[in-house]
Amino acid sequence: MASFHNKTFLKHDDYMTPKYAWKNIIQFIPRDKVIWECFYGDGKSGELLKELGLKVIHEKVDFFKENLGDILISNPPFSIKKEVFMRLKEIDKPFIMICPSSMINTQYIRNLFQRDNDLQIIIPRKRIQFIKNGNELSNKCNFDCFYYCYKMNLSNSITWLE
């Protein structure tokens, strides 16, 4: 059995976002802004956002060195989510990131966003079933994710999707 203590637990960050996960929140994304899908993955996420009518930048560039678009939207690699959110706060642009719901309890999220109170959450109605190797992992995702939002001017701090 894999163990966190003996470091045999493997990190797998190549889980892609299904179209319905973006469609769930399309009403919260301004159509007049340029979206930077800042983690390339398999390249399909940017295409999906374009199919939903958004203006999207989706290129293989280094997120930690670039600063593109008006709003950042992505499903970042979970293994580096702390570094990602530190960089997002540094960039200081509106964003929507899909990340595990448990992340809300971390000290780094508290330290980064508590003072400004600008972090908002969109809670999906059901678990997002990510895509691995081109196949949706129906009912195999064993954790919940939220859409973490910053400076998106949502009407509520917590939005529950129907």
Solvent accessible surface area in square Angstrom, and as a share of the most:
residue,aa,sasa,rsa
1,M,236,1.05
2,A,59,0.45
3,S,30,0.19
4,F,154,0.64
5,H,177,0.79
6,N,92,0.47
7,K,179,0.76
8,T,76,0.44
9,F,98,0.41
10,L,126,0.63
11,K,144,0.61
12,H,105,0.47
13,D,58,0.30
14,D,68,0.35
15,Y,76,0.29
16,M,38,0.17
17,T,6,0.04
18,P,4,0.03
19,K,78,0.33
20,Y,67,0.25
21,A,0,0.00
22,W,0,0.00
23,K,125,0.53
24,N,53,0.27
25,I,0,0.00
26,I,29,0.15
27,Q,117,0.52
28,F,45,0.19
29,I,6,0.03
30,P,48,0.30
31,R,123,0.45
32,D,108,0.56
33,K,81,0.34
34,V,48,0.28
35,I,0,0.00
36,W,0,0.00
37,E,3,0.02
38,C,5,0.03
39,F,31,0.13
40,Y,72,0.27
41,G,49,0.47
42,D,69,0.36
43,G,8,0.08
44,K,113,0.48
45,S,12,0.08
46,G,1,0.01
47,E,100,0.45
48,L,31,0.15
49,L,0,0.00
50,K,109,0.46
51,E,113,0.51
52,L,27,0.13
53,G,49,0.47
54,L,8,0.04
55,K,105,0.44
56,V,19,0.11
57,I,45,0.23
58,H,25,0.11
59,E,93,0.42
60,K,160,0.68
61,V,52,0.30
62,D,65,0.34
63,F,5,0.02
64,F,84,0.35
65,K,161,0.68
66,E,65,0.29
67,N,77,0.39
68,L,46,0.23
69,G,19,0.18
70,D,61,0.32
71,I,5,0.03
72,L,1,0.00
73,I,0,0.00
74,S,0,0.00
75,N,24,0.12
76,P,3,0.02
77,P,31,0.20
78,F,45,0.19
79,S,44,0.29
80,I,58,0.30
81,K,49,0.21
82,K,97,0.41
83,E,85,0.38
84,V,0,0.00
85,F,0,0.00
86,M,97,0.43
87,R,33,0.12
88,L,2,0.01
89,K,40,0.17
90,E,125,0.56
91,I,18,0.09
92,D,68,0.35
93,K,48,0.20
94,P,35,0.22
95,F,0,0.00
96,I,0,0.00
97,M,0,0.00
98,I,0,0.00
99,C,0,0.00
100,P,17,0.11
101,S,26,0.17
102,S,74,0.48
103,M,1,0.00
104,I,65,0.33
105,N,123,0.63
106,T,38,0.22
107,Q,116,0.51
108,Y,35,0.13
109,I,5,0.03
110,R,128,0.47
111,N,113,0.58
112,L,37,0.18
113,F,5,0.02
114,Q,114,0.51
115,R,214,0.78
116,D,57,0.29
117,N,129,0.66
118,D,51,0.26
119,L,29,0.14
120,Q,28,0.13
121,I,16,0.08
122,I,0,0.00
123,I,26,0.13
124,P,17,0.10
125,R,185,0.67
126,K,146,0.62
127,R,99,0.36
128,I,2,0.01
129,Q,20,0.09
130,F,7,0.03
131,I,39,0.20
132,K,40,0.17
133,N,126,0.65
134,G,59,0.57
135,N,97,0.50
136,E,86,0.39
137,L,42,0.21
138,S,65,0.42
139,N,139,0.71
140,K,148,0.63
141,C,17,0.10
142,N,123,0.63
143,F,79,0.33
144,D,64,0.33
145,C,4,0.02
146,F,33,0.14
147,Y,0,0.00
148,Y,0,0.00
149,C,0,0.00
150,Y,3,0.01
151,K,76,0.32
152,M,17,0.08
153,N,143,0.73
154,L,20,0.10
155,S,112,0.72
156,N,82,0.42
157,S,77,0.50
158,I,83,0.42
159,T,21,0.12
160,W,171,0.60
161,L,19,0.10
162,E,178,0.80
